[in-house]
Structure formats: C-alpha cells, structure tokens
C-alpha cells in the first residue's frame, strides 16, 4: 500500500495552471479521532473488515491509523493487484510483506514462484512466519475485492481463522467477498467498519472546508454535506473545485445526484481546469494500470512527465506513488475510469497505437503479461498469440498459470491462432488432462512445420519438451527419448530476447530429458543432462529449474548406485538429496512437488539401510509435498516406498496393500517401466509369504516372457517355492540371478537372491552352503550397509546361525540383527539420555556388538582393543543405561534408539 503514513485524511489545493505542470500545494488535513478510535477498538478482535464503496476513504483511514507515532504494531502491508487471478502471486506478495515487516536480520530469501504451487503448504508457511514474528503484527490486505482466485480466497479463510494470538488482520474491500468468516463473527472475533461509519459528519465537513481555506456559509456547508452524504471522495473533489472558485455558494447549489454522478461531474470539472500538457498526459496514460516517467514520456511524446506525476501526487490530485522512491504511480480508480472514457471520446483513433507503444515498452522491460494485455487491447491478436506462445514456459515458471488462462480467454471466440495450441497443451498437462494435451500438441506440431526456420527451432524445442512431460506422465517413454535428443543442444536466435527465451526452453528441456532418461534407466545421459540443466538454470536465474534438476539428479543417483555397489553409494545419494532439499528450502519449496523426487529418494535410501523411523519421517514429508500432484508416476513410487517400509518392519498385510496400489498406478502408465519388475516381484513375494501362493502364481502366469525372466521375478518365484515347501526348486529359480544370466535392476536384487539361496540351503540341511550364501549377501550389502533385503526375506535365523568367526562383516551383522530382532521407534514422550549420561564414542562402538552372540574377547578382536578395555566400556554402559546385564542393556539401547544412532554415526 503506497505511502501508508499520513496521519489524517485531507485534500489538497486546486490546480492553478502553469506552463508545464501543476502548482504543488501542501495537503490540508483534519483529524478524524472518532474514526481512528473505532479502528483501535476493532484491533482488539482477530480480524477487522472495512467494507465500503470506492471513494469512501478506506485507504486514507488506514494511512492515518498506521502512520501514528504511537502505533505499537509492525505492519505487513499488501495491496491486491487489479484482477488478480493467480493464487500464488497473491501469497508470495503477502509473504514478502510479512518478511519486510520483520527486522532485516530475520528476513529470509525473497519468496520465489513455482509452477507446482501448494496453497495449503503456503498457508502453513505464512502462519509459521507470523507465529515466529516478535511482538505484535498487523496484516493489512487492501483491495481484497480484486482477488479473483477462489482457491486463494479459500486459503485466506483458513489463514484468518488460524491467526496466531499476536497477529491482527485488516481487510479492505469495495464489497463483501465470500470468505466464510461466520465463525469469527459468532465468536466476536470479527469487527466490521462499513460505508456509513466512514462518511464525514457535518462537523467534519465544515472542518475540512476551513482547513482548505474555503469560505462557505453554514447553510452552504450543510448543503454540501447533504449533497455528498458525507462521501469522502465527493467532498475531496468538491473542495478541489471550490478552491479559487468565484462563487462557492452557487457551485454547491448546482450539483446533485448519486455518488457516481457526483464523482463524474466533479472529476470532469477538475480535469477541465488542467493545463493542456497535464490533461494530455492524464488521458494518454490512463490506459495503464500503473505508470512511470519513462513510459509516460513515450505515450505523450514529451519529456518531464515524471515531474508532472510527482506534482500531481503532491497536490493530492488522485495520483498515488507505488514505491518509496516515487517512480511508479497509479490513478484513483474512479479518476482512471473517467479518464479512459474521456480518452475514448476525444482520441479514439490514437488508442490502438498507444496500446502498441505500451506493449513494446513492457516487452523490452520483460513484463510479458502487461505486453500481451496491451497487444490484445490494440487488436493485434496474431502478435498477442505469438507473445503468449513464446513466453508460456517462462510464465508457467513464474507461477502465472491462471493469468495465462485469463489471457487465453481474452482472445475472440473461434479465432484461428494455432500457436495457442502450445499454451493450451501446457495448461492441460498442469491440470492432468493428458488426452487433451496430446491433441493440442499434435496441432502445435503441424503448425510448427509451416513457420520460418528461426522460429521453427524454438517451437520444436517447446513441443518436444512438453511431449517428454506427457510421455513421463503416461509412462510411455519408449521411442520418445530418442526422438528428442536434439533438445540437448542450445537454442539461439538473432536477439538477446531470443537467446533468453532459448535459455529458459533449454533448461526446461534438459530437465525433462534427464528425468525421462532416469526413469528409463539411461543413467549416464540422465546424470549429464540433469547436471547441465541445473548449471544452466543457476546461470539464468531460474531456481525452480535448478531445484527440479537436482531433485531428479538425486533420484537418478540411487539407480546408478544400485546398478553396482560402490563405496558409500547410498551415502552419496543421500548427500545429493540433502543438497537439493536445502536449496529448495531456501526458496520455501520444501513441501512442493518439485522437490518430491529428492524427498522420496532420501526416504528410500533410509529404508534400504534399516533406518525405518527416519525413512518414515521423510516419506510423510514426501506425501505432503505430493498433495497437489496427481501424476501416477511419482505416486507409484510413494506407494512402493511405503510397501518397502512395511515389509521391512514385518507388516506384510500393509506391504501388500501398498504394493497393490503401486501396481494399479503402474497399470495406468503406458509401456514398460524400469521399476515394474521390482515392484511386481515384491508384490508376488509378499503374497507368497502371506500364504497366497495361488494368487501369486496366477499373477506370475500373466506376465510376459521378458518380464518373467528378470531377476526380480525369478527371486519372487524362489519365494513362492519356499512358501510351498520346495527349497530345491527355489534354488533353481534364483540360479539365473546368481550366475548373472538374468537381467537385474541392481545389486540389491543379487543380494536378495543370495539370501533366498541361503534360506533354501538351510531348509535342505546344508548349513555350510547356507552360511556361504549369507556371507556373500553380507559382502554385497557392506558398501551401503543394506538392511532391507535381510528384513524382507526374513533372514534373521539365517544370520544368527552364521558363526561369528567365519564372517568378515561382524559389525554389519550386528547392525542387521539389531534391526531384525526388534529395534523399534522410541515411543512419543519416552525419556532419553541426559547430556551427562551420553555414551562415549568408544562405548558406542562396543554397544553395537552387544545384540550379537560375540563374547567379550571376540568383541575386543573385532575392535582391535584389549578385553580389559571392552570390560571397562561395558561397566560404563551398564551404569549410564541403569541396567545390570547385557540383555537389559540391549533392550534399553533399542528403546533409546542408540543402536540406530550407532549405525548413523
């Protein structure tokens, strides 16, 4: 809200004319103490609604109230932009205002837009920032009637009904909007100030006249109050007209009518009194929602427009500055409406050219939405369609999807503009209308073939990038990736604008290409393209694309590591995930769909390593981030990870339900998926473990030969044979996995096959072969310290039978058994160790071996210390845990999650 600092309402002197500009005059102000006191009383409630028609003095009242030197609260001020369509733009402005109201040291990174806006998460974020603000905060939302987004209004209702105790909200609007504040009203938490409350009294009218130096009789003042009914803008306009008028009494006697008629009469009278250059500036710039000196110079063809605008504001002439530097201005709504009518009446032939000039200026300034609107207003529909198609990706990235839809609706019905098919395809993809998106892309492809070569290249890149998004959402990646390899090369053009557009497109294309390659397991290419996309996005200032590329890069890393075990490959993946998450949180996107792949991957790696509690925490955060994403691809992973978590905890019924949901989502995707064999294998194996071998075999028989020969399905067949009591057949089933002839997703499948072989050998009575199989599984699991395959296959007995002196992986064995034998999450409210009772690093190293059957000398050998050192550590552990024996120490350590902490450290 501009200039929210005036203490009192008032009006300025009239315009006396001049060679170039209006004569500046100091405002004449009056106190409206009763009205300010009413606002003070209203501030005791949670929400104050100031609802009154245009010109009633709502904004002036807020300025006077907020600008008092004894104002105890900090103000977060936001003015809703005219015709605001995008929920996200409103919320980002609100969040920015709250941060500006805080001390500079507390301000975080400026909030940035995202195409995947999560309104509920944003409300939570705003509430959190308000709760953290020190001292009282007043949240002021001006011109609320301009908020056209139903989603934003619903979200605002939630915010207003959940405000922290230290926050008060003031809303101003020309008419009541549907916010469902009835509960606040019933609770006495909603104060309302209406138009009747804002009207000037007869006494205030006389004070205003006296303060402005107007000599009017008592009867004349009473008549003026009667004719204007105390309407603030009517009085303000009347005073402007009365200053210097030769016969004030006659002037008051001659005008009458409704509020609107009074306003039009007085505004027209005021406009007629302006010098020609001032009048010309006001008319020509009235078609703008806001204006600065440079833009006004362009539309008038004369210099020094900024000084005229400054003088008009100083004279209180319905011109308001929008920034502290006083470089941007707007006209009062009533004044602007009258000026536009007068412009169309007096200069109708010049209106289209004025719009073209404005459009060109806004295009050069990168203000694309304004440029498109003025191009449409000029009637240049083909140019408007080209502008909208060229900038559709950028507008989407800027969180202006709803604004784009409004611009689309502004085109004449039935107009043939094939370039708009690209825009419509993007909107359909966002809304999940995949068939409609495909149809519009086909139209766009046909049109692109008819365009000039320079333009054709950009359109092909945009179309191909959207085709990749569509293919990924459908799971139909076969053949598409190869068709769009050209996306990896730069898009350049003859101008800086073309290059900038090309950079945006290329960054989007690289992210989409790398994402598709990751899903189809084209891992080296995926990593390269996602890294290039992140680097380019950082260079051109597109943090959303950088975060998106890094999140997908983390997702790709887990498959890279799963393909072949390397030292700390899961640790590297987790580091990549956290880097992406940290960057997302800097922009407030920690709960947005764009970061979901990294959140999901981090949850998955923790489940793989047996950190089930932490894995569940990150899984829940992923689920919150996906509340607004309806794509079956990422939700498939959400269910699959939940199934892994349940299976690792031995909850096979719950695991079966999640794997079933994942398989259903997979059936909605076209073509084969890289993860399909693993998911199907786990589903069949879980059915078998629950005794549903008939159902498992029926599903197995329905698979195609290629999928049935995969290592993941061979392992599932082994589980079925074990459940049927045929260990020899189970060994035969996994033999192709163990000898490398069956294709596998990664080394985790081979680890699982060794465990199944070990279980089969044990059933056959060959303990030596069973131990060898278990040792091979431990060797494969050692690099990433895998736990999940041992949990899912139920290998606790197999590992407990393994002689400790025969394994080279004693510490890992102890970790795995600690999980398999009952390590559980700490109950909420469970006491934890006080700082003085924390175990030392040496004690923690000994603690990790206590769940095993190793003796004290054997533990000493594993740690390369003396048995006396182990005994000393044990005595200290018992004392700190307040237990008397080893089994009690293990039980207490599990309750406190110390064994999990040992693995993490």
Buried (B, 14 or more C-beta within 10 A) or exposed (E): BBBBEBBBBBBBBBBEEEEEBBEEBEBBBBBBEEBBEBBEEBBEBBBBBBBBBBBBBBBBBBBBBBBEEEEEBBBBBBBBBEEBBBBBBBBBBBBBBBBBBBEEEEEEEEBBBBBBBBBBBBBBBBBEBBBEBEEBBBBBBBBBBBBBBEBBBBBBBBBBBBBBEEBBBBBBBBEEBEBEBEEBBEEEBBBBBEBEBBBBEBEBBBBBBBBBEBEBEEEBBBBBBEBBBBBBBBBBBBBBBBBBBEEBBEBBBEBEEEBEEBBBBBBEBBBEBBBEBBBBBBBBBBBBEBBBBEBBBBBBEBEBBBEBBBBBBBBBBBBBBBEEEBBBBBBBBBBBBBBBEBBEEEBEEBBBEBBBBBBBBBBEEEBBBBBBBBBBBBEBBEBBBBBBBBBBBBBBBBBBBBBBBBBBEBBEEEEEBBBBBBBBBBBBBBEEBBEBBBBBBEBBBEBBEEBEEEBBBBBBBBBBBBBBBBBBBBBBBEEBBEEBEEBBEEBBBEEEBBBBBBBBBBBBBBBBBBBBBBBBBBBEBBBBBBBBBBBBBBEBEBBBBBBBBBBBBBBBBBBBBBBEBEEBBBBBBBBBBEBBBEBBBBBBBBBBBBBBBBBBBBBBBBBBBBBBBBBBBBBEBBBBBBBBBEBBBBBBBBBBBBBBBBBBBBBBEBBBBBBBBBBEBBEBBBBBBBBBBBBBBBBBBBBBBBEBBEBBBEBBEEBEEEBBBBBBBBBBBBBBBBBBEBBEBBBBBBBBBBEEEBBBBBBBBBBBBBBBBBBBBBBBEBBEBBBBBBBBBBBBBBBBBBBBBBBBBBBBEBBBEBEBEEBEBBBBBBBBBBBBEEBEBBEEEEEEEEEEEEBEEBBBBBBBBBBBEBEBEBBBBBBEBEBEBBBBBBEBBBEBBEBEEBEEBBBBBBBBBBBBBBBEE
